[in-house]
Amino acid sequence: MNVQITRIFNLRNPNKYLVYLLPEPLDEETANYYYKIMELEEIPNYKERVSFIEVDPHGIFTHKINLSTKLYYNSKTIRRLKKKIKDFPAYFVISYPSHIDIKLSTYFKIPILGGNLIQLLEVQRRTNLKVFDYDMLEHHAIEKHKHHNLVAISN
């Protein structure tokens, strides 16, 4: 959550909106923490401009799978997310995209914006870095610009 919380500072721009995709229900204490930070930053209309969407609210996926896969196989959440995004041009921000991320990108017609994959693979090779699946990630985020027509799904 701490990595993603910095995204709320983008809401200083009154034309942006933010949607967090979550793997589990968001407890009230965490939501209030986010709201308090936005209040302290004097972000206007923050409660209308930030949303939290649980990707698997009915617990259909009982086995351990990553958030992207849960989203990919959950048509209700995809429809809900599509309504949020509407026809805005958008991009996914993903450090290491999986094949599911690429399929989601194709379905939503949203390009993937990420780091240089060749450099990432070189660092991985040199440092014996283990590339973890998205099970380690707590959520994705979407930023939507009202006038600039931009949506970014980040993880």
Contact map, one row per residue, 1 for C-alpha under 8 A:
11111000000000000000000000000000000000000000000000000000000000000000000000000000000000000000000000000000000000000000000000000000000000000110000000000000000
11111100000000000000000000000000000000000000000000000000000000000000000000000000000000000000000000000000000000000000000000000000000000000000000000000000000
11111100000000000000000000000000000000000000000000000000000000000000000000000000000000000000000000000000000000000000000000000000000000000000000000000000000
11111111000000000000000000000000000000000000000000000000000000000000000000000000000000000000000000000000000000000000000000000000000000000011100000000000001
11111111000000000000000000000000010000000000000000000000000000000000000000000000000000000000000000000000000000000000000000000000000000000000000000000000000
01111111110000000000000000000000000000000000000000000000000000000000000000000000000000000000000000000000000000000000000000000000000000000000000000000000000
00011111111000000000000000000000000000000000000000000000000000000000000000000000000000000000000000000000000000000000000000000000000000000000000000000000000
00011111111100000100000000000000000001000000000000000000000000000000000000000000000000000000000000000000000000000000000000000000000000000000000000000000000
00000111111100000000000000000000000001001000000000000000000000000000000000000000000000000000000000000000000000000000000000000000000000000000000000000000000
00000111111110010000000000000000000000000000000000000000000000000000000000000000000000000000000000000000000000000000000000000000000000000000000000000000000
00000011111111111100000000000000000000000010010010000000000000000000000000000000000000000000000000000000000000000000000000000000000000000000000000000000000
00000001111111010000000000000000000000001111000000000000000000000000000000000000000000000000000000000000000000000000000000000000000000000000000000000000000
00000000011111110000000000000000000000000000000000000000000000000000000000000000000000000000000000000000000000000000000000000000000000000000000000000000000
00000000001111110000000000000000000000000011000000000000000000000000000000000000000000000000000000000000000000000000000000000000000000000000000000000000000
00000000001011111000000000000000000000000000000000000000000000000000000000000000000000000000000000000000000000000000000000000000000000000000000111110000000
00000000011111111100000000000000000000000000000010000000000000000000000000000000000000000000000000000000000000000000000000000000000000000000001111000000000
00000000001000111110000000000000000000000000000011000000000000000000000000000000000000000000000000000000000000000000000000000000000000000000011111000000000
00000001001000011111000000000000000000000000000011100000000000000000000000000000000000000000000000000000000000000000000000000000000000000000111100000000000
00000000000000001111100000000000000000000000000001111000000000000000000000000000000000000000000000000000000000000000000000000000000000000000111100000000000
00000000000000000111110000000000000000000000000001111000000000000000000000000000000000000000000000000000000000000000000000000000000000000011110000000000000
00000000000000000011111000000000000000000000000000011110000000000000000000000000000000000000000000000000000000000000000000000000000000000011110000000000000
00000000000000000001111111000000000000000000000000011110000000000010000000000000000000000000000000000000000000000000000000000000000000000111000000000000000
00000000000000000000111110000000000000000000000000000111000000000010000000000000000000000000000000000000000000000000000000000000000000000110000000000000000
00000000000000000000011111000000000000000000000000000111100000000000000000000000000000000000000000000000000000000000000000000000000000000000000000000000000
00000000000000000000011111100000000000000000000000000100100000000000000000000000000000000000000000000000000000000000000000000000000000000000000000000000000
00000000000000000000010111110110000000000000000000010100000000000000000000000000000000000000000000000000000000000000000000000000000000000000000000000000000
00000000000000000000000011111110000000000000000000000000000000000000000000000000000000000000000000000000000000000000000000000000000000000000000000000000000
00000000000000000000000001111111000000000000000000000000000000000000000000000000000000000000000000000000000000000000000000000000000000000000000000000000000
00000000000000000000000000111111100000000000000000000000000000000000000000000000000000000000000000000000000000000000000000000000000000000000000000000000000
00000000000000000000000001111111110000000000000000000000000000000000000000000000000000000000000000000000000000000000000000000000000000000000000000000000000
00000000000000000000000001111111111000000000000000000000000000000000000000000000000000000000000000000000000000000000000000000000000000000000000000000000000
00000000000000000000000000011111111100000000000000000000000000000000000000000000000000000000000000000000000000000000000000000000000000000000000000000000000
00000000000000000000000000001111111110000000000000000000000000000000000000000000000000000000000000000000000000000000000000000000000000000000000000000000000
00001000000000000000000000000111111111000000000000000000000000000000000000000000000000000000000000000000000000000000000000000000000000000000000000000000000
00000000000000000000000000000011111111100000011000000000000000000000000000000000000000000000000000000000000000000000000000000000000000000000000000000000000
00000000000000000000000000000001111111110000000000000000000000000000000000000000000000000000000000000000000000000000000000000000000000000000000000000000000
00000000000000000000000000000000111111111000000000000000000000000000000000000000000000000000000000000000000000000000000000000000000000000000000000000000000
00000001100000000000000000000000011111111110010000000000000000000000000000000000000000000000000000000000000000000000000000000000000000000000000000000000000
00000000000000000000000000000000001111111110010000000000000000000000000000000000000000000000000000000000000000000000000000000000000000000000000000000000000
00000000000000000000000000000000000111111110000000000000000000000000000000000000000000000000000000000000000000000000000000000000000000000000000000000000000
00000000100100000000000000000000000011111110000000000000000000000000000000000000000000000000000000000000000000000000000000000000000000000000000000000000000
00000000000100000000000000000000000001111111000000000000000000000000000000000000000000000000000000000000000000000000000000000000000000000000000000000000000
00000000001101000000000000000000000001111111110000000000000000000000000000000000000000000000000000000000000000000000000000000000000000000000000000000000000
00000000000101000000000000000000000000000111110000000000000000000000000000000000000000000000000000000000000000000000000000000000000000000000000000000000000
00000000000000000000000000000000000000000011111110000000000000000000000000000000000000000000000000000000000000000000000000000000000000000000000000000000000
00000000001000000000000000000000001001100011111111000000000000000000000000000000000000000000000000000000000000000000000000000000000000000000000000000000000
00000000000000000000000000000000001000000000111111100000000000000000000000000000000000000000000000000000000000000000000000000000000000000000000000000000000
00000000000000000000000000000000000000000000111111100000000000000000000000000000000000000000000000000000000000000000000000000000000000000000000000000000000
00000000001000011100000000000000000000000000111111100000000000000000000000000000000000000000000000000000000000000000000000000000000000000000000000000000000
00000000000000001111000000000000000000000000011111110000000000000000000000000000000000000000000000000000000000000000000000000000000000000000000000000000000
00000000000000000111000000000000000000000000001111111000000000000000000000000000000000000000000000000000000000000000000000000000000000000000000000000000000
00000000000000000011110001000000000000000000000001111100000000000000000000000000000000000000000000000000000000000000000000000000000000000000000000000000000
00000000000000000011110000000000000000000000000000111110000000000000000000001000000000000000000000000000000000000000000000000000000000000000000000000000000
00000000000000000000111111000000000000000000000000011111100000000000000000001000000000000000000000000000000000000000000000000000000000000000000000000000000
00000000000000000000111100000000000000000000000000001111100000000010011001001000000000000000000000000000000000000000000000000000000000000000000000000000000
00000000000000000000001100000000000000000000000000000111111110000000011001001000000000000000000000000000000000000000000000000000000000000000000000000000000
00000000000000000000000110000000000000000000000000000111111100000000000000000000000000000000000000000000000000000000000000000000000000000000000000000000000
00000000000000000000000000000000000000000000000000000001111100000000000000000000000000000000000000000000000000000000000000000000000000000000000000000000000
00000000000000000000000000000000000000000000000000000001111111000000000000000000000000000000000000000000000000000000000000000000000000000000000000000000000
00000000000000000000000000000000000000000000000000000001111111000000000000000000000000000000000000000000000000000000000000000000000000000000000000000000000
00000000000000000000000000000000000000000000000000000001001111111000010000000000000000000000000000000000000000000000000000000000000000000000000000000000000
00000000000000000000000000000000000000000000000000000000001111110000000000000000000000000000000000000000000000000000000000000000000000000000000000000000000
00000000000000000000000000000000000000000000000000000000000011111000000000000000000000000000000000000000000000000000000000000000000000000000000000000000000
00000000000000000000000000000000000000000000000000000000000011111100000000000000000000000000000000000000000000000000000000000000000000100000000000000000000
00000000000000000000000000000000000000000000000000000000000010111110110000000000000000000000000000000000000000000000000000000000000000100000000000000000000
00000000000000000000000000000000000000000000000000000000000000011111110000000000000000000000000000000000000000000000000000000000000011110000000000000000000
00000000000000000000011000000000000000000000000000000010000000001111111000000000000000000000000000000000000000000000000000000000000001101010000000000000000
00000000000000000000000000000000000000000000000000000000000000000111111100000000000000000000000000011000000000000000000000000000000001000000000000000000000
00000000000000000000000000000000000000000000000000000000000000001111111110000000000000000000000000010000000000000000000000000000000000000000000000000000000
00000000000000000000000000000000000000000000000000000011000010001111111111000000000000000000000000000000000000000000000000000000000000000000000000000000000
00000000000000000000000000000000000000000000000000000011000000000011111111101100000000000000000000000000000000000000000000000000000000000000000000000000000
00000000000000000000000000000000000000000000000000000000000000000001111111100100000000000000000000010001000000000000000000000000000000000000000000000000000
00000000000000000000000000000000000000000000000000000000000000000000111111100000000000000000000000000000000000000000000000000000000000000000000000000000000
00000000000000000000000000000000000000000000000000000011000000000000011111111100000000000000000000000000000000000000000000000000000000000000000000000000000
00000000000000000000000000000000000000000000000000000000000000000000001111111110000000000000000000000000000000000000000000000000000000000000000000000000000
00000000000000000000000000000000000000000000000000000000000000000000000001111111000000000000000000000000000000000000000000000000000000000000000000000000000
00000000000000000000000000000000000000000000000000001111000000000000001001111111100000000000000000000000000000000000000000000000000000000000000000000000000
00000000000000000000000000000000000000000000000000000000000000000000001101111111110000000000000000000000000000000000000000000000000000000000000000000000000
00000000000000000000000000000000000000000000000000000000000000000000000000111111111000000000000000000000000000000000000000000000000000000000000000000000000
00000000000000000000000000000000000000000000000000000000000000000000000000011111111100000000000000000000000000000000000000000000000000000000000000000000000
00000000000000000000000000000000000000000000000000000000000000000000000000001111111110000000000000000000000000000000000000000000000000000000000000000000000
00000000000000000000000000000000000000000000000000000000000000000000000000000111111111000000000000000000000100000000000000000000000000000000000000000000000
00000000000000000000000000000000000000000000000000000000000000000000000000000011111111000000000000000000000000000000000000000000000000000000000000000000000
00000000000000000000000000000000000000000000000000000000000000000000000000000001111111000000000000000000000000000000000000000000000000000000000000000000000
00000000000000000000000000000000000000000000000000000000000000000000000000000000111111110000000000000000000000000000000000000000000000000000000100000010000
00000000000000000000000000000000000000000000000000000000000000000000000000000000011111110000000000000000000000000000000000000000000000000000000000000000000
00000000000000000000000000000000000000000000000000000000000000000000000000000000000011111000000000000000000000000000000000000000000000000000000000000000000
00000000000000000000000000000000000000000000000000000000000000000000000000000000000011111100000000000000000000000000000000000000000000000000000000001110000
00000000000000000000000000000000000000000000000000000000000000000000000000000000000000111110000000000000000001000000000000000000000000000000000000001110000
00000000000000000000000000000000000000000000000000000000000000000000000000000000000000011111000000000000000001100000000000000000000000000000000000001111000
00000000000000000000000000000000000000000000000000000000000000000000000000000000000000001111100000000000000001111000000000000000000000000000000000000111100
00000000000000000000000000000000000000000000000000000000000000000000000000000000000000000111110000000000100001111100000000000000000000000000000000000001110
00000000000000000000000000000000000000000000000000000000000000000000000000000000000000000011111000000000000000011100000000000000000000000000000000000001111
00000000000000000000000000000000000000000000000000000000000000000000000000000000000000000001111110000000000000011110000000000000000000000000000000000000111
00000000000000000000000000000000000000000000000000000000000000000000000000000000000000000000111110000000000000000110000000000000000000000000000000000000001
00000000000000000000000000000000000000000000000000000000000000000000000000000000000000000000011111000000000000000110100000000000000000000000000000000000000
00000000000000000000000000000000000000000000000000000000000000000000000000000000000000000000011111111100000000000000000000000000000000000000000000000000000
00000000000000000000000000000000000000000000000000000000000000000000000000000000000000000000000111111100000000000000000000000000000000000000000000000000000
00000000000000000000000000000000000000000000000000000000000000000000000000000000000000000000000011111110000000000000000000000000000000000000000000000000000
00000000000000000000000000000000000000000000000000000000000000000001100100000000000000000000000011111111000000000000000000000000000000000000000000000000000
00000000000000000000000000000000000000000000000000000000000000000001000000000000000000000000000011111111100000000000000000000000000000000000000000000000000
00000000000000000000000000000000000000000000000000000000000000000000000000000000000000000000000011111111110000010000000000000000000000000000000000000000000
00000000000000000000000000000000000000000000000000000000000000000000000000000000000000000000000000111111111000000000000000000000000000000000000000000000000
00000000000000000000000000000000000000000000000000000000000000000000000100000000000000000000000000011111111100000000000000000000000000000000000000000000000
00000000000000000000000000000000000000000000000000000000000000000000000000000000000000000001000000001111111111110000000000000000000000000000000000000000000
00000000000000000000000000000000000000000000000000000000000000000000000000000000000000000000000000000111111111100000000000000000000000000000000000000000000
00000000000000000000000000000000000000000000000000000000000000000000000000000000000000000000000000000011111111000000000000000000000000000000000000000000000
00000000000000000000000000000000000000000000000000000000000000000000000000000000010000000000000000000001111111000000000000000000000000000000000000000000000
00000000000000000000000000000000000000000000000000000000000000000000000000000000000000000000000000000000111111100000000000000000000000000000000000000000000
00000000000000000000000000000000000000000000000000000000000000000000000000000000000000001111000000000000111111110000000000000000000000000000000000000000000
00000000000000000000000000000000000000000000000000000000000000000000000000000000000000000111000000000000110011111000000000000000000000000000000000000000000
00000000000000000000000000000000000000000000000000000000000000000000000000000000000000000011110000000100100001111100000000000000000000000000000000000000000
00000000000000000000000000000000000000000000000000000000000000000000000000000000000000000011110000000000000000111110000000000000000000000000000000000000000
00000000000000000000000000000000000000000000000000000000000000000000000000000000000000000001111100000000000000011111100000000000000000000000000000000000000
00000000000000000000000000000000000000000000000000000000000000000000000000000000000000000000011100000000000000001111100100000000000000000000000000000000000
00000000000000000000000000000000000000000000000000000000000000000000000000000000000000000000000000000000000000000111111100000000000000000000000000000000000
00000000000000000000000000000000000000000000000000000000000000000000000000000000000000000000000100000000000000000111111110000000000000000000000000000000000
00000000000000000000000000000000000000000000000000000000000000000000000000000000000000000000000000000000000000000001111111000000000000000000000000000000000
00000000000000000000000000000000000000000000000000000000000000000000000000000000000000000000000000000000000000000001111111100000000000000000000000000000000
00000000000000000000000000000000000000000000000000000000000000000000000000000000000000000000000000000000000000000011111111110000000000000000000000000000000
00000000000000000000000000000000000000000000000000000000000000000000000000000000000000000000000000000000000000000000111111111000000000000000000000000000000
00000000000000000000000000000000000000000000000000000000000000000000000000000000000000000000000000000000000000000000011111111100000000000000000000000000000
00000000000000000000000000000000000000000000000000000000000000000000000000000000000000000000000000000000000000000000001111111111100000000000000000000000000
00000000000000000000000000000000000000000000000000000000000000000000000000000000000000000000000000000000000000000000000111111111111000000000000000000000000
00000000000000000000000000000000000000000000000000000000000000000000000000000000000000000000000000000000000000000000000011111111100000000000000000000000000
00000000000000000000000000000000000000000000000000000000000000000000000000000000000000000000000000000000000000000000000001111111100000000000000000000000000
00000000000000000000000000000000000000000000000000000000000000000000000000000000000000000000000000000000000000000000000000111111100000000000000000000000000
00000000000000000000000000000000000000000000000000000000000000000000000000000000000000000000000000000000000000000000000000111111110000000000000000000000000
00000000000000000000000000000000000000000000000000000000000000000000000000000000000000000000000000000000000000000000000000111111111000000000000000000000000
00000000000000000000000000000000000000000000000000000000000000000000000000000000000000000000000000000000000000000000000000010001111100000000000000000000000
00000000000000000000000000000000000000000000000000000000000000000000000000000000000000000000000000000000000000000000000000010000111110000000000000000000000
00000000000000000000000000000000000000000000000000000000000000000000000000000000000000000000000000000000000000000000000000000000011111110000000000000000000
00000000000000000000000000000000000000000000000000000000000000000100000000000000000000000000000000000000000000000000000000000000001111110000000000000000000
00000000000000000000000000000000000000000000000000000000000000000111000000000000000000000000000000000000000000000000000000000000000111111000000000000000000
00000000000000000000000000000000000000000000000000000000000000011110000000000000000000000000000000000000000000000000000000000000000111111100000000000000000
00000000000000000000000000000000000000000000000000000000000000000100000000000000000000000000000000000000000000000000000000000000000111111100000000000000000
00000000000000000000000000000000000000000000000000000000000000000010000000000000000000000000000000000000000000000000000000000000000001111111000000000000001
10000000000000000000011000000000000000000000000000000000000000000000000000000000000000000000000000000000000000000000000000000000000000111111000000000000000
10010000000000000001111000000000000000000000000000000000000000000010000000000000000000000000000000000000000000000000000000000000000000001111100000000000001
00010000000000000001110000000000000000000000000000000000000000000000000000000000000000000000000000000000000000000000000000000000000000001111110000000000111
00010000000000000111100000000000000000000000000000000000000000000000000000000000000000000000000000000000000000000000000000000000000000000011111000000001111
00000000000000001111100000000000000000000000000000000000000000000000000000000000000000000000000000000000000000000000000000000000000000000001111100000011110
00000000000000011110000000000000000000000000000000000000000000000000000000000000000000000000000000000000000000000000000000000000000000000000111110000111100
00000000000000111110000000000000000000000000000000000000000000000000000000000000000010000000000000000000000000000000000000000000000000000000011111001111000
00000000000000111000000000000000000000000000000000000000000000000000000000000000000000000000000000000000000000000000000000000000000000000000001111111110000
00000000000000111000000000000000000000000000000000000000000000000000000000000000000000000000000000000000000000000000000000000000000000000000000111111100000
00000000000000100000000000000000000000000000000000000000000000000000000000000000000000000000000000000000000000000000000000000000000000000000000011111000000
00000000000000100000000000000000000000000000000000000000000000000000000000000000000000000000000000000000000000000000000000000000000000000000000011111100000
00000000000000000000000000000000000000000000000000000000000000000000000000000000000000011100000000000000000000000000000000000000000000000000000111111110000
00000000000000000000000000000000000000000000000000000000000000000000000000000000000000011110000000000000000000000000000000000000000000000000001111011111000
00000000000000000000000000000000000000000000000000000000000000000000000000000000000010011110000000000000000000000000000000000000000000000000011110001111100
00000000000000000000000000000000000000000000000000000000000000000000000000000000000000000111100000000000000000000000000000000000000000000000111100000111110
00000000000000000000000000000000000000000000000000000000000000000000000000000000000000000011110000000000000000000000000000000000000000000001111000000011111
00000000000000000000000000000000000000000000000000000000000000000000000000000000000000000001110000000000000000000000000000000000000000000001110000000001111
00010000000000000000000000000000000000000000000000000000000000000000000000000000000000000000111000000000000000000000000000000000000000001011100000000000111
